[in-house]
């Protein structure tokens, strides 16, 4: 079944994630958890397997990875091109 | 051979403008005969210190920086040629101004890879990550 433009707009959102390495800008399904964005950004910095060393943030607020992208989009008014950040937790050992 | 110098310049040029502007890092590169120095301003907003206070960190890139780390030193904010433990922020997690030489225990510094954690490979360090971690620690 082919989606209408309105359905596509409401189902997908283009998010940019600024990371310490390569930034990503991709389309995500708003029904998916934010963890999907987090994992994709982790891949971009070669941090897969080190999820505990990073947080995904929007305007200095740490995002809960199990909430859906749509929930945050509604709460914060996210639109295509909204910027998130993958931020390292200081690892002092 | 200046391959390391080119790599250092490239790494410094990769500092994310978004973060540099937000945190006021004002990165500045200075070439020296045997090193490339990166100066970064780190502002501390600790309530105990009253108004925000600015520190200037110098990260020194030498020919072995990829494995040995970037040499860390805080300098006199007014006269960058002066360095010493008196210019280091006090009470910051991971910052060790009383060591000889003073060191920061974060991946990417010379203190980390050449002194405190020699077993950790410096080649996986990332300047943007180091700067963010420094900022986070100083803001705690």
Interface residues (C-beta under 8 A of the other chain):
Chain A: X18 X20 X21 X45 X46 X83 X85 X87 X88 X89 X90 X91 X92 X93
Chain B: X16 X18 X19 X93 X94 X105 X106 X107 X117 X124 X126 X128 X129 X132 X133 X134 X136 X137
